[in-house]
Amino acid sequence: MLRYLPFSISHIFFELQPMLYYWLRIMILETKNLSKSFGQRKAVDGLNLEIPEGSVYGFLGPNGSGKSTTIRTMTALILPDEGEVFIQGNSVQKMGNKALTHVGALIERADFYKHLSGETNLEMLARIDGTDFSRIQYVLGRIGLGKRGHDKVKTYSQGMKQRLGIAQALLSNPKLLILDEPTNGLDPQGMKEVRDLIRDLSSEGITIFISSHLLDEVQKVCSHVAMINLGKLITTGEVNTLLTDSGFLITEVSVDQTDIAHDLLKVQGWVHQCDIVDDKLRVSLGKDHISEMVQMLVQNDIQVSAVIPRTSLEDLFLSKVGTESVIV
């Protein structure tokens, strides 16, 4: 009978492989019923997240919505009142740092000894973590600071400091990278540098979890998002799917008689909002009314030269929570 046992095990594994692969690969990070309060304020309220392996996952919400508190529970910096965080199936609350072996994190702004070089700062961190020093030159080159590693941190721009912070998070060769507001306080060039770096790291197979209140930045780089407000999950999914299935559409409409078209559309019951922006109409309406809008304009002798979809994550967020929770 023993001679047939390997075949039986292999057969069973083959049958179960799709399900096992789905569960093990897709859910690199999960939160289950996560809650945390500070006094009477509920910072995180029953939060359930599932982060697919290989994704760039945006975690979105206004300041004070519970993003940083969630990340601190993910990285074992604080304990939740209820619920658990699982990384590759391991409970962070039960296993502590052992569950974070393959995780790199940059929590808020990078902080280094400014009178020391970038390389020396990383050497100090590598010595604490027991990381081989050979990794330092690799990560410096990977984040574009290979030629500036010997320079003191005080000579770095803010964008360079943020990239050095990401280098620190990469020292452990992580499978999951957690970044809390990585572009906060950066100028447009610094934002682009960090954005390009995130794309490059994602192409290497690293799963990246990004907390941000800058929805436009997230839309440029993320494959998936979760939106929270007042500690509660509002919506989650693939970016393209959420925007496509949102039930409404923001369109940019170019016409030859902007004022007349604006006055005509704004009184229609199926038009949620109509504004003039840079001599073009910005119209919010249900998807089923696009052809009706164009037909009405044409019938009123208004020439339509372009109708371009412009729905953004900010539009989606505001449609879910209203303008009282504006993200800036």
PyMOL commands that set and color helices and strands:
alter all, ss='L'
color gray80, all
select helices_A, chain A and resi 2-26+67-74+92-100+118-129+134-142+153-155+158-170+188-203+215-221+239-244+258-265+287-299+313-321+323-325
alter helices_A, ss='H'
color red, helices_A
select strands_A, chain A and resi 29-38+41-51+56-60+82-87+90-91+103-106+176-180+207-212+224-229+232-238+249-255+271-277+280-285+304-309
alter strands_A, ss='S'
color yellow, strands_A
deselect
rebuild
show_as cartoon
